[in-house]
Amino acid sequence: MHLYREFPPHPALAAHVACLWTSHAVPNGAPVRHRVLPDNCIDILWQDRAPLGFVAGMMSRPHRVEVAAPVLTVAVRFLPGAARAFFDVPLHMLQDGHPGLSELWPRDEAEALGAALWERALSVAQRLAVIEGALLARLCFNEADRADRLVRTAVGMIERAGGAVRIEALAGTLGVSRQHLALQFRERVGLNAKTFAMVCRFRRASAALRGEPGPGIDWAGLAGVCGYYDQSHLIHEFQQFAGETPEAFARPQSSRPG
């Protein structure tokens, strides 16, 4: 059994946080397995089995998760390009990694937060409120600097285009060099801009497949609508981000809870 729920963030965090979420995995004889797909977000997860918390960095490939014993998770998922306000390291250092939160925040702060979450019985709402309080305490409410505004604007443009953008043209539209955009994007988002756009395109195509019946899918048409050069391009990127072909992906499967 695997129960997953999402919750809207505190209004003061809405510009940075996509959602808070909980997961309760209870194996019933066999381990609970699911596949975590790239989604262009960074999460912090706290578990009753890992109370200090850890960070799930931006993903450039799928990850497989196996849970052999019951585990309760509470977590926060940041909006793309928004997690930098809570960390003092370039976010590309977290790519495809799961460092402990105590490696990124002061250890005494991570320990105090872990204790507040797990040392006594709390409701889900109370645990989420503890997390929101910690995030609000770390968030700098000063006006975003120029680099932050540049990157958040670039993220929005890529997302609105469904990933179908050329990074050089995007940089020109924003009035900066490709190299400058690439440097700032990688540091403040966690992936390079090209890979971020590829994940946007993959997410658009994968969402379309979830709404399509398996037989009779127009693969060439889907590739064109989602911004791929052709069907082989679609297949290549599905193998990169899902670890399988689009045909296999279209069959019933698990997806990312966090």
ABEGO torsion letter per residue (X at the ends): XBBBBBBBBBAAAAAABABBBBBBBBBBGBBBBBBBBBAGBBBBBBBAABAAEBBBBBBABBBBBBBABBBBBBBBBBBBGAAAAABABBAAAABGBBBBAAAABBAAAAAAAAAAAAABBBBAAAAAAAAAAAAAAABBABBBBAAAAAAAAAAAAAAAAGGBBBAAAAAAAAGBBAAAAAAAAAAAAGBBAAAAAAAAAAAAAAAAAAABBABGBBAAAAAAAAGBABAAAAAAAAAAAAGBBAAAAABBBBBBAX
